C-alpha cells in the first residue's frame, strides 16, 4: 500500500490532480463562451446554456456506468481511455459548424468526462493506506476547483482574444498535455481485485450502498451542499451585474477565483482528518459555509467577495471529507459507492437552481440566502447524526473491550 509522503504517493496524487484539472476545465470552459455561442449559431441564451447543462447531465448519468465497470475491469486503463475521449471530442468541438453537432459532441464529451471522477477515489482506496487516502482525496479535489477556475478563465480570455473555435484548439492542447502527464505519472494498480461484471451484482451493490445509512447520509450531505453552493454563484452574477455594482461579464467571471479558497480547504481536509473524526469536519465545513453566506449580505462588493471565499473554503472542506468518508466506509464495490456519491452531487447541482428561484423572486439575494440556510441546516443535522453514530460505535467498542 502507498504511504503518505512517499515519492509514489506524490506521483500518484499529482497525476490525479492533473487529471481532475483536465476534466473540470473541459466541463466549465463553455460557461463564459455562452453569449458567443448564442451569437455564432443564432440561438437564444437558454438554448446556448444547453451546451453546458447537457454535459453535466450526461456526466452525472454516466457515473453509474463507470464505477461498476472499473470494479470489474480495473482503474487506470479506463481513466486513460476516457481522457483520450475527452481530448478527441474537444478537438472536434473546434471544427463543428452547426449547433446541433456542437450539442451532440458536448453530450458525448460528458460521457467521457465522467470516467475519472467516478474511478479516482476508488483507485486511491485500493492503493493508498487509510491515512494517505485522506490526504490524497483532499489534494485530488483541489484539482477539481483548479479545473473549474481554469476552464472558466481559459474560456473567457481565449474566447475574447481568439474566438470560439480557437478556444477549443487551445483546450485540446492543454488536454493532451494533461493526458500524457497523467499516463506516465500514475502508478499501476497493485492491489485491485476484480469482481465479476454481473448486472444483478451491480444492482445489488448499489442497493446495499443506498441501504447503508452512513453512506446515504453522506450522499445527501454532498448533494445538498452542492445544491446550494453552485447555484448561489449563478444568482450572485445577477446581483453583481446590476446596480450598485454594475460589473461587466469579464469581471463577473473573475468572481470564480474565490474557488481558490476551496482549493485550500480541500488540500487541508486530509490533515484535519488526522486530528478529528471526518463527520466533525463535515459539520465544521457546513458551519463555515453558513457563516460565509451571511457575510455576503453585508452589502458591499468586498463583503460579497469575502463571503464567497468563506463559502468556498467551507463547502470544499465538507465535500472533500465526505468523498473520502464514502471510500473509507464502503465495504465493497468502492467505485460504485463513490459513483453514487457523485450522482447525488451532480443531481444536486442540476436541481438547486429550481429550488432557489422562488426565494430569488420573493427576496432577491437575501431570499437566496434564506433558502440556502434552510437546506444547509438539514446538512448540518445530517452531519451531527454521523457524529452521534461515531460516538455510539466508540462506546460499543469500549464496552466490548471491557
C-alpha positions, 0 to 999 in steps of 0.5 A: 500500500502507498504511504503518505509522503512517499515519492509514489504517493506524490506521483500518484496524487499529482497525476490525479490532480492533473487529471481532475484539472483536465476534466473540470476545465473541459466541463466549465470552459463553455460557461463564459463562451455562452453569449458567443455561442448564442451569437455564432449559431443564432440561438437564444441564451437558454438554448446556448446554456444547453451546451453546458447543462447537457454535459453535466447531465450526461456526466452525472448519468454516466457515473453509474456506468463507470464505477461498476465497470472499473470494479470489474475491469480495473482503474487506470486503463479506463481513466486513460481511455476516457481522457483520450475521449475527452481530448478527441471530442474537444478537438472536434468541438473546434471544427463543428459548424452547426449547433446541433453537432456542437450539442451532440459532441458536448453530450458525448464529451460528458460521457467521457468526462465522467470516467475519472471522477467516478474511478479516482477515489476508488483507485486511491482506496485500493492503493493508498493506506487509510491515512494517505487516502485522506490526504490524497482525496483532499489534494485530488479535489483541489484539482477539481476547483483548479479545473473549474477556475481554469476552464472558466478563465481559459474560456473567457480570455481565449474566447475574447482574444481568439474566438470560439473555435480557437478556444477549443484548439487551445483546450485540446492542447492543454488536454493532451498535455494533461493526458500524457502527464497523467499516463506516465505519472500514475502508478499501476494498480497493485492491489485491485481485485476484480469482481465479476461484471454481473448486472444483478451484482451491480444492482445489488451493490448499489442497493446495499450502498443506498441501504447503508445509512452512513453512506446515504447520509453522506450522499445527501450531505454532498448533494445538498451542499452542492445544491446550494453552493453552485447555484448561489454563484449563478444568482450572485452574477445577477446581483453583481451585474446590476446596480450598485455594482454594475460589473461587466461579464469579464469581471463577473467571471473573475468572481470564480477565483474565490474557488481558490479558497476551496482549493485550500480547504480541500488540500487541508481536509486530509490533515484535519482528518488526522486530528478529528473524526471526518463527520466533525469536519463535515459539520465544521465545513457546513458551519463555515459555509453558513457563516460565509453566506451571511457575510455576503449580505453585508452589502458591499462588493468586498463583503460579497467577495469575502463571503464567497471565499468563506463559502468556498473554503467551507463547502470544499472542506465538507465535500472533500471529507465526505468523498473520502468518508464514502471510500473509507466506509464502503465495504465493497464495490468502492467505485460504485459507492463513490459513483453514487456519491457523485450522482447525488452531487451532480443531481444536486447541482442540476436541481438547486437552481429550481429550488432557489428561484422562488426565494430569488423572486420573493427576496432577491439575494437575501431570499437566496440566502434564506433558502440556502440556510434552510437546506444547509441546516438539514446538512448540518443535522445530517452531519451531527447524526454521523457524529452521534453514530461515531460516538455510539460505535466508540462506546460499543467498542469500549464496552466490548473491550471491557 
